[in-house]
Amino acid sequence: MGGAAAIDFTSGVPRPGDLNVSWIHGSESAKHNTDPDIQVHAYDEHTFVLRQNMAVNYEAPFMFLLFGNARAVLIDTGATASAEFFPLRRVVDGLIDTWLAAHPREGYGLLVLHTHPHGDHVAGDAQFADRPGTLVVDAEQRSAWEFFGFEDDDGGRASDADRRAQVDLGGRLLQCWPSPGHHSAAVTFYDPYTGILLTGDTVYPGRLYIHDWPAFVDTINRLIRFCATHPVSHVLGCHIEMSRDPGVDYPIYTTYQPGEPPLQLSVDQLWELRRAIDEAGGRPGRHVFPGFVLCLDGP
């Protein structure tokens, strides 16, 4: 690290940061769009939340950049491949340069990981393929499981064991585990420094698309067990699709969502989801609840 003083990411944790932010939420028309291609919000000095502009892609996914002493991690790369329309690498490089100016390090690396392999979470990967000092881990299950060290003798089902891995950013240790249900290769990340639980498309204020009901139930049960023994400041997924009106979601392909609720959910809302699971009972279809919609595949 070139003799730079190490940042303490373990004492007095978790250290909740700032989520008092007005997220960009699209425009009434493309002509009226004045939002940046990527909104950057500093949760704290070492943690950033990014959101893609809805005018670039209606999914408007969130991405997360976390700094450690030895390297940073970018979790998810958004829904658009083109650096011209979605300059993710330029934005991330700028954030890293600014952070390194305040915390000088030599040989500082970047790790690119994913919550799951759907296209709106991996499209920007190629922007980092030739970046020096960068490891891009493919989001597909075989590659991701090999990197994390998850055993895969049963297809990655979370119900067989409480498997957990660690990703070391240099004094900042992320905990990670398989979280199938929405996708067989889904991963949950927990950051002890902030207390943030990153749940990808498994849990967020929107339509929860469930393609494997038993695995999804196991995953939610595991999240609740984890929260019972670890301090969780916020549950952060990767989208906002609900409105502030209970049970009302914005239709798919919407590019203007002026009445969004906050991105962050609480542990109590995880329990609301668990009760909703019991009510839905695994029946295929759309099950509407105040803060989310369960969308279950048929048999």
Secondary structure as UniProt FT lines:
FT   TURN            2..3
FT   TURN            11..12
FT   HELIX           30..32
FT   STRAND          38..44
FT   TURN            45..46
FT   STRAND          47..52
FT   TURN            54..56
FT   TURN            58..59
FT   STRAND          62..67
FT   STRAND          71..75
FT   TURN            83..85
FT   HELIX           88..102
FT   STRAND          109..113
FT   HELIX           119..122
FT   TURN            123..124
FT   HELIX           125..128
FT   TURN            129..130
FT   TURN            132..133
FT   STRAND          134..136
FT   HELIX           141..148
FT   TURN            153..156
FT   TURN            158..159
FT   STRAND          165..168
FT   STRAND          173..178
FT   TURN            184..185
FT   STRAND          187..191
FT   TURN            192..195
FT   STRAND          196..200
FT   TURN            201..202
FT   STRAND          207..210
FT   HELIX           213..229
FT   STRAND          234..237
FT   TURN            246..247
FT   TURN            252..253
FT   TURN            258..259
FT   HELIX           267..280
FT   TURN            281..282
FT   STRAND          285..289
FT   TURN            290..291
FT   STRAND          292..296
//
